[in-house]
């Protein structure tokens, strides 16, 4: 089954871009419809993480180097938002989720996709 054109375009950008020489920042791919956000986060313990979700965008997480765990949970709109900037920045944070899975693991050069409405807990230290 073919991927949606937007996902194909994002993966093409990942395959053909040398991120090792890019400064931290936001890089447009298709205007505001698609962009790369280059970050240099510090991993943290599970208890310090902040589950997040988006309403307009889909995340494709690509780890250039190192390793991290990404917690994952199916969207639950009944959760209380601890920090809500969905209107301004398309991101909101919720309280830690009791039944969050830690099944996603990023290692050098791998990527993971999550639907924007699902909650993820990025930048976790591997145990």
N, C-alpha and C positions, 0 to 999 in steps of 0.2 A: 504494500500500500504506500503510495507516495506521500511525502510530507507536505504540509501546506507551504505555499510559495514563500511566505514570510520566514518560516523556520528554515527552509532551504537557503534563503538569502543570508540569514544570521550565521548558519553553519559555514557557508561559503566564506563569509567575512572572517570567521574564526580560523579556518584552514589557510587563508591567504594573507593574514596579518601577522607581522612580527611584533608581538606585544612586549618583548624583552627590552625594546628601546623606547617605549612609550611612557611618558610621564603620567602620573596619577591625574585623572580628569575624565571629562565626558566628551565622547567623540561621536558626532552624528554619522549614521550609516544611511538613513533615509529620513532626514529631517527629524522631527519630533516623533515620527512613527516608529523609528528604530534607532537605537544608539548603543554604543559600548560605554560602559562605566568601568574605567580602570581604577582599581583600588589596591591598597597595600594594608589589609587588615591584620591585626594581631589575633591569633586564635585565643580562645578563652575556655574556661571550664563550663560544663553543662549548666550548672546552677547560675552562672553569670550571663548566659545567653538571653536574647530577646527575640521571641518568635515574631515573625513579620509576614505581611502579605500585601499584595497589590490588587488593584481593581481594573486597571487598564492595560498593564504590560505583563508579559510572560518573562520570567527569568531563565536565562541559560547561564549557569555558573561554569566558568572555565578557570581552572587553577593552573597557573603557569609553572609554579614550583612549590615544593613542600607537600603537605598533606593536611586534610581537615575532615571532620565529620559534619554532615548537614542533617539536622533533625527535620522530620517531615510529618505533617498531619493533614488530613483532609479538611477542607474549609469548614469552619463552624462559625456562622455569623452571630451566634448567641454570645460569643466571648466578648467580654468588656475590653474596649480599646484603652490601652495605657497611654498611647501617644498616637494621635490621628492626624496625618497630613495627606490623606488620600486625595483631597481636592487640589492641594498645592503641589505635592511631589509624588503622588501615587504610592504612598507607603504608610502603613499603620503597624503598630506593635501591640501585641496582646500579652496578657499574663502567661507564664509558663503553662504548657499544656500537659496534663497528667499522662495521657496515653500517646505521647509523641514518639514516633519511631526514629531510630538512629540508623536506618538502613542505607542511607546514601553516604558514600565515602568518596571523596575526591583525592586523587593522587596526581603527581606531576602530569600535565598534558591531557588530562581527562576533563570531560564536561558533563554536567547534569542539567536537566531541564525540569522545571516545575511550573505547573499552571499558576498564573499570578494570584488566583483566588485561594490557592492552598497555602497553608502556613508553613514557612520554613524557618529553621533556626541555624543560620550560617556561622562560619568562623569558629567552629568548635575544635578543641584539641582532641587528637586521637588518644584513646585510652591505652 
